[in-house]
Amino acid sequence: MKVYIYKLTDAAGNETFAATEDVGNNIRLGGYDTIGNYQQFDSQEAYHAYEWSEKYGMKLEVAVMDIDTDKLFE
């Protein structure tokens, strides 16, 4: 199973993490923009989070991992 792990660094340097199974799934991230207002991204399409983060002066990174779920629950 592939897992997409998102790391949002807001304009204040705070980090928030979220994970999803598909870039089209729901994701929720939030942080402070360049003028200090809290902004939240809550969408059914995680791939739009990149545009959103840039709009508010934040940085979004993603890592993709393969996880063997059978081994997780032995």
mmCIF file as gemmi writes it, N, C-alpha and C atoms, coordinates in Angstrom:
data_model
loop_
_atom_site.group_PDB
_atom_site.id
_atom_site.type_symbol
_atom_site.label_atom_id
_atom_site.label_alt_id
_atom_site.label_comp_id
_atom_site.label_asym_id
_atom_site.label_entity_id
_atom_site.label_seq_id
_atom_site.pdbx_PDB_ins_code
_atom_site.Cartn_x
_atom_site.Cartn_y
_atom_site.Cartn_z
_atom_site.occupancy
_atom_site.B_iso_or_equiv
_atom_site.pdbx_formal_charge
_atom_site.auth_seq_id
_atom_site.auth_asym_id
_atom_site.pdbx_PDB_model_num
ATOM 1 N N . MET Axp A 1 ? 0.835 -1.172 0 1 0 ? 1 A 1
ATOM 2 C CA . MET Axp A 1 ? 0 0 0 1 0 ? 1 A 1
ATOM 3 C C . MET Axp A 1 ? 0.887 1.245 0 1 0 ? 1 A 1
ATOM 4 N N . LYS Axp A 2 ? 0.565 2.191 -0.872 1 0 ? 2 A 1
ATOM 5 C CA . LYS Axp A 2 ? 1.283 3.463 -0.896 1 0 ? 2 A 1
ATOM 6 C C . LYS Axp A 2 ? 0.623 4.425 0.095 1 0 ? 2 A 1
ATOM 7 N N . VAL Axp A 3 ? 1.465 5.186 0.794 1 0 ? 3 A 1
ATOM 8 C CA . VAL Axp A 3 ? 0.99 6.216 1.71 1 0 ? 3 A 1
ATOM 9 C C . VAL Axp A 3 ? 1.683 7.517 1.348 1 0 ? 3 A 1
ATOM 10 N N . TYR Axp A 4 ? 0.91 8.576 1.254 1 0 ? 4 A 1
ATOM 11 C CA . TYR Axp A 4 ? 1.43 9.912 0.956 1 0 ? 4 A 1
ATOM 12 C C . TYR Axp A 4 ? 1.458 10.694 2.265 1 0 ? 4 A 1
ATOM 13 N N . ILE Axp A 5 ? 2.631 11.132 2.661 1 0 ? 5 A 1
ATOM 14 C CA . ILE Axp A 5 ? 2.798 11.877 3.902 1 0 ? 5 A 1
ATOM 15 C C . ILE Axp A 5 ? 3.123 13.318 3.55 1 0 ? 5 A 1
ATOM 16 N N . TYR Axp A 6 ? 2.269 14.212 4.002 1 0 ? 6 A 1
ATOM 17 C CA . TYR Axp A 6 ? 2.413 15.639 3.707 1 0 ? 6 A 1
ATOM 18 C C . TYR Axp A 6 ? 2.988 16.359 4.917 1 0 ? 6 A 1
ATOM 19 N N . LYS Axp A 7 ? 3.943 17.244 4.655 1 0 ? 7 A 1
ATOM 20 C CA . LYS Axp A 7 ? 4.532 18.083 5.699 1 0 ? 7 A 1
ATOM 21 C C . LYS Axp A 7 ? 4.334 19.536 5.274 1 0 ? 7 A 1
ATOM 22 N N . LEU Axp A 8 ? 3.56 20.26 6.08 1 0 ? 8 A 1
ATOM 23 C CA . LEU Axp A 8 ? 3.333 21.673 5.833 1 0 ? 8 A 1
ATOM 24 C C . LEU Axp A 8 ? 4.161 22.483 6.812 1 0 ? 8 A 1
ATOM 25 N N . THR Axp A 9 ? 4.972 23.389 6.299 1 0 ? 9 A 1
ATOM 26 C CA . THR Axp A 9 ? 5.705 24.34 7.127 1 0 ? 9 A 1
ATOM 27 C C . THR Axp A 9 ? 5.06 25.692 6.88 1 0 ? 9 A 1
ATOM 28 N N . ASP Axp A 10 ? 4.461 26.251 7.927 1 0 ? 10 A 1
ATOM 29 C CA . ASP Axp A 10 ? 3.776 27.53 7.745 1 0 ? 10 A 1
ATOM 30 C C . ASP Axp A 10 ? 4.757 28.687 7.773 1 0 ? 10 A 1
ATOM 31 N N . ALA Axp A 11 ? 4.258 29.897 7.587 1 0 ? 11 A 1
ATOM 32 C CA . ALA Axp A 11 ? 5.107 31.078 7.503 1 0 ? 11 A 1
ATOM 33 C C . ALA Axp A 11 ? 5.819 31.38 8.818 1 0 ? 11 A 1
ATOM 34 N N . ALA Axp A 12 ? 5.317 30.83 9.933 1 0 ? 12 A 1
ATOM 35 C CA . ALA Axp A 12 ? 5.946 31.022 11.244 1 0 ? 12 A 1
ATOM 36 C C . ALA Axp A 12 ? 6.956 29.918 11.558 1 0 ? 12 A 1
ATOM 37 N N . GLY Axp A 13 ? 7.086 28.928 10.662 1 0 ? 13 A 1
ATOM 38 C CA . GLY Axp A 13 ? 8.033 27.84 10.867 1 0 ? 13 A 1
ATOM 39 C C . GLY Axp A 13 ? 7.454 26.626 11.564 1 0 ? 13 A 1
ATOM 40 N N . ASN Axp A 14 ? 6.16 26.626 11.869 1 0 ? 14 A 1
ATOM 41 C CA . ASN Axp A 14 ? 5.505 25.472 12.493 1 0 ? 14 A 1
ATOM 42 C C . ASN Axp A 14 ? 5.291 24.377 11.458 1 0 ? 14 A 1
ATOM 43 N N . GLU Axp A 15 ? 5.397 23.137 11.894 1 0 ? 15 A 1
ATOM 44 C CA . GLU Axp A 15 ? 5.199 21.999 10.991 1 0 ? 15 A 1
ATOM 45 C C . GLU Axp A 15 ? 3.941 21.231 11.369 1 0 ? 15 A 1
ATOM 46 N N . THR Axp A 16 ? 3.196 20.828 10.331 1 0 ? 16 A 1
ATOM 47 C CA . THR Axp A 16 ? 1.99 20.015 10.484 1 0 ? 16 A 1
ATOM 48 C C . THR Axp A 16 ? 2.118 18.847 9.518 1 0 ? 16 A 1
ATOM 49 N N . PHE Axp A 17 ? 1.657 17.684 9.941 1 0 ? 17 A 1
ATOM 50 C CA . PHE Axp A 17 ? 1.742 16.489 9.103 1 0 ? 17 A 1
ATOM 51 C C . PHE Axp A 17 ? 0.355 15.892 8.884 1 0 ? 17 A 1
ATOM 52 N N . ALA Axp A 18 ? 0.176 15.28 7.709 1 0 ? 18 A 1
ATOM 53 C CA . ALA Axp A 18 ? -1.043 14.55 7.397 1 0 ? 18 A 1
ATOM 54 C C . ALA Axp A 18 ? -0.668 13.419 6.453 1 0 ? 18 A 1
ATOM 55 N N . ALA Axp A 19 ? -1.467 12.367 6.464 1 0 ? 19 A 1
ATOM 56 C CA . ALA Axp A 19 ? -1.191 11.225 5.591 1 0 ? 19 A 1
ATOM 57 C C . ALA Axp A 19 ? -2.485 10.779 4.922 1 0 ? 19 A 1
ATOM 58 N N . THR Axp A 20 ? -2.334 10.251 3.702 1 0 ? 20 A 1
ATOM 59 C CA . THR Axp A 20 ? -3.476 9.739 2.96 1 0 ? 20 A 1
ATOM 60 C C . THR Axp A 20 ? -3.016 8.608 2.046 1 0 ? 20 A 1
ATOM 61 N N . GLU Axp A 21 ? -3.962 7.812 1.588 1 0 ? 21 A 1
ATOM 62 C CA . GLU Axp A 21 ? -3.65 6.687 0.709 1 0 ? 21 A 1
ATOM 63 C C . GLU Axp A 21 ? -3.599 7.088 -0.755 1 0 ? 21 A 1
ATOM 64 N N . ASP Axp A 22 ? -4.174 8.238 -1.09 1 0 ? 22 A 1
ATOM 65 C CA . ASP Axp A 22 ? -4.255 8.66 -2.483 1 0 ? 22 A 1
ATOM 66 C C . ASP Axp A 22 ? -4.284 10.18 -2.538 1 0 ? 22 A 1
ATOM 67 N N . VAL Axp A 23 ? -3.685 10.759 -3.563 1 0 ? 23 A 1
ATOM 68 C CA . VAL Axp A 23 ? -3.636 12.216 -3.68 1 0 ? 23 A 1
ATOM 69 C C . VAL Axp A 23 ? -5.021 12.822 -3.93 1 0 ? 23 A 1
ATOM 70 N N . GLY Axp A 24 ? -5.996 11.996 -4.257 1 0 ? 24 A 1
ATOM 71 C CA . GLY Axp A 24 ? -7.361 12.464 -4.449 1 0 ? 24 A 1
ATOM 72 C C . GLY Axp A 24 ? -8.209 12.336 -3.203 1 0 ? 24 A 1
ATOM 73 N N . ASN Axp A 25 ? -7.638 11.887 -2.103 1 0 ? 25 A 1
ATOM 74 C CA . ASN Axp A 25 ? -8.387 11.714 -0.855 1 0 ? 25 A 1
ATOM 75 C C . ASN Axp A 25 ? -8.457 13.004 -0.049 1 0 ? 25 A 1
ATOM 76 N N . ASN Axp A 26 ? -9.316 12.988 0.95 1 0 ? 26 A 1
ATOM 77 C CA . ASN Axp A 26 ? -9.479 14.124 1.847 1 0 ? 26 A 1
ATOM 78 C C . ASN Axp A 26 ? -8.224 14.331 2.684 1 0 ? 26 A 1
ATOM 79 N N . ILE Axp A 27 ? -7.889 15.602 2.897 1 0 ? 27 A 1
ATOM 80 C CA . ILE Axp A 27 ? -6.729 15.95 3.714 1 0 ? 27 A 1
ATOM 81 C C . ILE Axp A 27 ? -7.029 17.269 4.43 1 0 ? 27 A 1
ATOM 82 N N . ARG Axp A 28 ? -6.493 17.395 5.638 1 0 ? 28 A 1
ATOM 83 C CA . ARG Axp A 28 ? -6.669 18.625 6.41 1 0 ? 28 A 1
ATOM 84 C C . ARG Axp A 28 ? -5.327 19.046 6.981 1 0 ? 28 A 1
ATOM 85 N N . LEU Axp A 29 ? -4.918 20.27 6.634 1 0 ? 29 A 1
ATOM 86 C CA . LEU Axp A 29 ? -3.677 20.861 7.129 1 0 ? 29 A 1
ATOM 87 C C . LEU Axp A 29 ? -3.955 22.314 7.478 1 0 ? 29 A 1
ATOM 88 N N . GLY Axp A 30 ? -3.193 22.868 8.383 1 0 ? 30 A 1
ATOM 89 C CA . GLY Axp A 30 ? -3.388 24.269 8.715 1 0 ? 30 A 1
ATOM 90 C C . GLY Axp A 30 ? -2.128 24.898 9.257 1 0 ? 30 A 1
ATOM 91 N N . GLY Axp A 31 ? -2.063 26.217 9.146 1 0 ? 31 A 1
ATOM 92 C CA . GLY Axp A 31 ? -0.923 26.951 9.652 1 0 ? 31 A 1
ATOM 93 C C . GLY Axp A 31 ? -1.133 28.437 9.499 1 0 ? 31 A 1
ATOM 94 N N . TYR Axp A 32 ? -0.131 29.198 9.913 1 0 ? 32 A 1
ATOM 95 C CA . TYR Axp A 32 ? -0.198 30.653 9.882 1 0 ? 32 A 1
ATOM 96 C C . TYR Axp A 32 ? 0.411 31.205 8.594 1 0 ? 32 A 1
ATOM 97 N N . ASP Axp A 33 ? -0.309 32.15 7.998 1 0 ? 33 A 1
ATOM 98 C CA . ASP Axp A 33 ? 0.176 32.77 6.761 1 0 ? 33 A 1
ATOM 99 C C . ASP Axp A 33 ? 1.183 33.875 7.068 1 0 ? 33 A 1
ATOM 100 N N . THR Axp A 34 ? 1.593 34.59 6.045 1 0 ? 34 A 1
ATOM 101 C CA . THR Axp A 34 ? 2.654 35.599 6.186 1 0 ? 34 A 1
ATOM 102 C C . THR Axp A 34 ? 2.251 36.807 7.031 1 0 ? 34 A 1
ATOM 103 N N . ILE Axp A 35 ? 0.94 37.025 7.237 1 0 ? 35 A 1
ATOM 104 C CA . ILE Axp A 35 ? 0.519 38.142 8.089 1 0 ? 35 A 1
ATOM 105 C C . ILE Axp A 35 ? 0.013 37.666 9.454 1 0 ? 35 A 1
ATOM 106 N N . GLY Axp A 36 ? 0.194 36.375 9.739 1 0 ? 36 A 1
ATOM 107 C CA . GLY Axp A 36 ? -0.132 35.846 11.06 1 0 ? 36 A 1
ATOM 108 C C . GLY Axp A 36 ? -1.535 35.302 11.231 1 0 ? 36 A 1
ATOM 109 N N . ASN Axp A 37 ? -2.313 35.227 10.154 1 0 ? 37 A 1
ATOM 110 C CA . ASN Axp A 37 ? -3.656 34.652 10.236 1 0 ? 37 A 1
ATOM 111 C C . ASN Axp A 37 ? -3.593 33.14 10.027 1 0 ? 37 A 1
ATOM 112 N N . TYR Axp A 38 ? -4.419 32.414 10.794 1 0 ? 38 A 1
ATOM 113 C CA . TYR Axp A 38 ? -4.469 30.962 10.639 1 0 ? 38 A 1
ATOM 114 C C . TYR Axp A 38 ? -5.29 30.618 9.411 1 0 ? 38 A 1
ATOM 115 N N . GLN Axp A 39 ? -4.755 29.742 8.585 1 0 ? 39 A 1
ATOM 116 C CA . GLN Axp A 39 ? -5.429 29.268 7.376 1 0 ? 39 A 1
ATOM 117 C C . GLN Axp A 39 ? -5.536 27.751 7.446 1 0 ? 39 A 1
ATOM 118 N N . GLN Axp A 40 ? -6.655 27.202 6.994 1 0 ? 40 A 1
ATOM 119 C CA . GLN Axp A 40 ? -6.819 25.748 7.006 1 0 ? 40 A 1
ATOM 120 C C . GLN Axp A 40 ? -7.211 25.248 5.629 1 0 ? 40 A 1
ATOM 121 N N . PHE Axp A 41 ? -6.562 24.166 5.224 1 0 ? 41 A 1
ATOM 122 C CA . PHE Axp A 41 ? -6.885 23.492 3.974 1 0 ? 41 A 1
ATOM 123 C C . PHE Axp A 41 ? -7.636 22.215 4.337 1 0 ? 41 A 1
ATOM 124 N N . ASP Axp A 42 ? -8.847 22.095 3.858 1 0 ? 42 A 1
ATOM 125 C CA . ASP Axp A 42 ? -9.672 20.92 4.121 1 0 ? 42 A 1
ATOM 126 C C . ASP Axp A 42 ? -10.378 20.584 2.814 1 0 ? 42 A 1
ATOM 127 N N . SER Axp A 43 ? -9.866 19.587 2.123 1 0 ? 43 A 1
ATOM 128 C CA . SER Axp A 43 ? -10.374 19.294 0.791 1 0 ? 43 A 1
ATOM 129 C C . SER Axp A 43 ? -10.402 17.797 0.535 1 0 ? 43 A 1
ATOM 130 N N . GLN Axp A 44 ? -11.248 17.409 -0.397 1 0 ? 44 A 1
ATOM 131 C CA . GLN Axp A 44 ? -11.3 16.008 -0.819 1 0 ? 44 A 1
ATOM 132 C C . GLN Axp A 44 ? -10.234 15.694 -1.854 1 0 ? 44 A 1
ATOM 133 N N . GLU Axp A 45 ? -9.453 16.676 -2.233 1 0 ? 45 A 1
ATOM 134 C CA . GLU Axp A 45 ? -8.42 16.479 -3.249 1 0 ? 45 A 1
ATOM 135 C C . GLU Axp A 45 ? -7.101 17.049 -2.749 1 0 ? 45 A 1
ATOM 136 N N . ALA Axp A 46 ? -6.302 16.201 -2.136 1 0 ? 46 A 1
ATOM 137 C CA . ALA Axp A 46 ? -5.059 16.626 -1.493 1 0 ? 46 A 1
ATOM 138 C C . ALA Axp A 46 ? -4.105 17.315 -2.464 1 0 ? 46 A 1
ATOM 139 N N . TYR Axp A 47 ? -4.158 16.975 -3.737 1 0 ? 47 A 1
ATOM 140 C CA . TYR Axp A 47 ? -3.201 17.551 -4.68 1 0 ? 47 A 1
ATOM 141 C C . TYR Axp A 47 ? -3.383 19.062 -4.864 1 0 ? 47 A 1
ATOM 142 N N . HIS Axp A 48 ? -4.499 19.636 -4.422 1 0 ? 48 A 1
ATOM 143 C CA . HIS Axp A 48 ? -4.687 21.092 -4.483 1 0 ? 48 A 1
ATOM 144 C C . HIS Axp A 48 ? -3.971 21.816 -3.344 1 0 ? 48 A 1
ATOM 145 N N . ALA Axp A 49 ? -3.465 21.084 -2.387 1 0 ? 49 A 1
ATOM 146 C CA . ALA Axp A 49 ? -2.817 21.699 -1.224 1 0 ? 49 A 1
ATOM 147 C C . ALA Axp A 49 ? -1.545 22.466 -1.6 1 0 ? 49 A 1
ATOM 148 N N . TYR Axp A 50 ? -0.889 22.075 -2.68 1 0 ? 50 A 1
ATOM 149 C CA . TYR Axp A 50 ? 0.332 22.787 -3.097 1 0 ? 50 A 1
ATOM 150 C C . TYR Axp A 50 ? 0.023 24.236 -3.462 1 0 ? 50 A 1
ATOM 151 N N . GLU Axp A 51 ? -0.977 24.438 -4.296 1 0 ? 51 A 1
ATOM 152 C CA . GLU Axp A 51 ? -1.367 25.796 -4.696 1 0 ? 51 A 1
ATOM 153 C C . GLU Axp A 51 ? -1.804 26.602 -3.48 1 0 ? 51 A 1
ATOM 154 N N . TRP Axp A 52 ? -2.593 25.976 -2.621 1 0 ? 52 A 1
ATOM 155 C CA . TRP Axp A 52 ? -3.08 26.639 -1.42 1 0 ? 52 A 1
ATOM 156 C C . TRP Axp A 52 ? -1.919 27.087 -0.539 1 0 ? 52 A 1
ATOM 157 N N . SER Axp A 53 ? -0.947 26.218 -0.312 1 0 ? 53 A 1
ATOM 158 C CA . SER Axp A 53 ? 0.173 26.555 0.572 1 0 ? 53 A 1
ATOM 159 C C . SER Axp A 53 ? 0.993 27.721 0.014 1 0 ? 53 A 1
ATOM 160 N N . GLU Axp A 54 ? 1.235 27.729 -1.265 1 0 ? 54 A 1
ATOM 161 C CA . GLU Axp A 54 ? 1.988 28.826 -1.889 1 0 ? 54 A 1
ATOM 162 C C . GLU Axp A 54 ? 1.232 30.147 -1.778 1 0 ? 54 A 1
ATOM 163 N N . LYS Axp A 55 ? -0.07 30.095 -1.927 1 0 ? 55 A 1
ATOM 164 C CA . LYS Axp A 55 ? -0.903 31.298 -1.844 1 0 ? 55 A 1
ATOM 165 C C . LYS Axp A 55 ? -0.723 32.011 -0.503 1 0 ? 55 A 1
ATOM 166 N N . TYR Axp A 56 ? -0.505 31.238 0.571 1 0 ? 56 A 1
ATOM 167 C CA . TYR Axp A 56 ? -0.395 31.806 1.915 1 0 ? 56 A 1
ATOM 168 C C . TYR Axp A 56 ? 1.045 31.866 2.443 1 0 ? 56 A 1
ATOM 169 N N . GLY Axp A 57 ? 2.013 31.657 1.577 1 0 ? 57 A 1
ATOM 170 C CA . GLY Axp A 57 ? 3.414 31.769 1.976 1 0 ? 57 A 1
ATOM 171 C C . GLY Axp A 57 ? 3.919 30.602 2.792 1 0 ? 57 A 1
ATOM 172 N N . MET Axp A 58 ? 3.34 29.426 2.562 1 0 ? 58 A 1
ATOM 173 C CA . MET Axp A 58 ? 3.739 28.211 3.281 1 0 ? 58 A 1
ATOM 174 C C . MET Axp A 58 ? 4.449 27.261 2.312 1 0 ? 58 A 1
ATOM 175 N N . LYS Axp A 59 ? 5.075 26.248 2.858 1 0 ? 59 A 1
ATOM 176 C CA . LYS Axp A 59 ? 5.787 25.262 2.046 1 0 ? 59 A 1
ATOM 177 C C . LYS Axp A 59 ? 5.2 23.884 2.318 1 0 ? 59 A 1
ATOM 178 N N . LEU Axp A 60 ? 4.842 23.179 1.258 1 0 ? 60 A 1
ATOM 179 C CA . LEU Axp A 60 ? 4.297 21.828 1.38 1 0 ? 60 A 1
ATOM 180 C C . LEU Axp A 60 ? 5.24 20.841 0.712 1 0 ? 60 A 1
ATOM 181 N N . GLU Axp A 61 ? 5.569 19.778 1.444 1 0 ? 61 A 1
ATOM 182 C CA . GLU Axp A 61 ? 6.415 18.702 0.914 1 0 ? 61 A 1
ATOM 183 C C . GLU Axp A 61 ? 5.658 17.391 1.054 1 0 ? 61 A 1
ATOM 184 N N . VAL Axp A 62 ? 5.955 16.445 0.189 1 0 ? 62 A 1
ATOM 185 C CA . VAL Axp A 62 ? 5.303 15.148 0.267 1 0 ? 62 A 1
ATOM 186 C C . VAL Axp A 62 ? 6.337 14.04 0.115 1 0 ? 62 A 1
ATOM 187 N N . ALA Axp A 63 ? 6.127 12.98 0.88 1 0 ? 63 A 1
ATOM 188 C CA . ALA Axp A 63 ? 6.939 11.768 0.759 1 0 ? 63 A 1
ATOM 189 C C . ALA Axp A 63 ? 5.983 10.619 0.47 1 0 ? 63 A 1
ATOM 190 N N . VAL Axp A 64 ? 6.399 9.717 -0.4 1 0 ? 64 A 1
ATOM 191 C CA . VAL Axp A 64 ? 5.591 8.557 -0.739 1 0 ? 64 A 1
ATOM 192 C C . VAL Axp A 64 ? 6.302 7.326 -0.206 1 0 ? 64 A 1
ATOM 193 N N . MET Axp A 65 ? 5.556 6.523 0.556 1 0 ? 65 A 1
ATOM 194 C CA . MET Axp A 65 ? 6.133 5.318 1.144 1 0 ? 65 A 1
ATOM 195 C C . MET Axp A 65 ? 5.268 4.115 0.808 1 0 ? 65 A 1
ATOM 196 N N . ASP Axp A 66 ? 5.92 2.975 0.596 1 0 ? 66 A 1
ATOM 197 C CA . ASP Axp A 66 ? 5.209 1.712 0.473 1 0 ? 66 A 1
ATOM 198 C C . ASP Axp A 66 ? 5.208 1.056 1.841 1 0 ? 66 A 1
ATOM 199 N N . ILE Axp A 67 ? 4.043 0.678 2.306 1 0 ? 67 A 1
ATOM 200 C CA . ILE Axp A 67 ? 3.916 0.047 3.617 1 0 ? 67 A 1
ATOM 201 C C . ILE Axp A 67 ? 3.267 -1.321 3.444 1 0 ? 67 A 1
ATOM 202 N N . ASP Axp A 68 ? 3.875 -2.318 4.049 1 0 ? 68 A 1
ATOM 203 C CA . ASP Axp A 68 ? 3.305 -3.65 4.052 1 0 ? 68 A 1
ATOM 204 C C . ASP Axp A 68 ? 2.361 -3.74 5.25 1 0 ? 68 A 1
ATOM 205 N N . THR Axp A 69 ? 1.068 -3.572 5.001 1 0 ? 69 A 1
ATOM 206 C CA . THR Axp A 69 ? 0.102 -3.529 6.089 1 0 ? 69 A 1
ATOM 207 C C . THR Axp A 69 ? -0.012 -4.864 6.821 1 0 ? 69 A 1
ATOM 208 N N . ASP Axp A 70 ? 0.304 -5.956 6.166 1 0 ? 70 A 1
ATOM 209 C CA . ASP Axp A 70 ? 0.261 -7.258 6.848 1 0 ? 70 A 1
ATOM 210 C C . ASP Axp A 70 ? 1.242 -7.3 8.002 1 0 ? 70 A 1
ATOM 211 N N . LYS Axp A 71 ? 2.413 -6.699 7.822 1 0 ? 71 A 1
ATOM 212 C CA . LYS Axp A 71 ? 3.444 -6.7 8.87 1 0 ? 71 A 1
ATOM 213 C C . LYS Axp A 71 ? 3.107 -5.728 10.008 1 0 ? 71 A 1
ATOM 214 N N . LEU Axp A 72 ? 2.333 -4.692 9.706 1 0 ? 72 A 1
ATOM 215 C CA . LEU Axp A 72 ? 1.971 -3.722 10.73 1 0 ? 72 A 1
ATOM 216 C C . LEU Axp A 72 ? 1.107 -4.33 11.835 1 0 ? 72 A 1
ATOM 217 N N . PHE Axp A 73 ? 0.295 -5.298 11.466 1 0 ? 73 A 1
ATOM 218 C CA . PHE Axp A 73 ? -0.7 -5.826 12.404 1 0 ? 73 A 1
ATOM 219 C C . PHE Axp A 73 ? -0.477 -7.291 12.748 1 0 ? 73 A 1
ATOM 220 N N . GLU Axp A 74 ? 0.767 -7.709 12.805 1 0 ? 74 A 1
ATOM 221 C CA . GLU Axp A 74 ? 1.088 -9.091 13.175 1 0 ? 74 A 1
ATOM 222 C C . GLU Axp A 74 ? 0.932 -9.292 14.664 1 0 ? 74 A 1
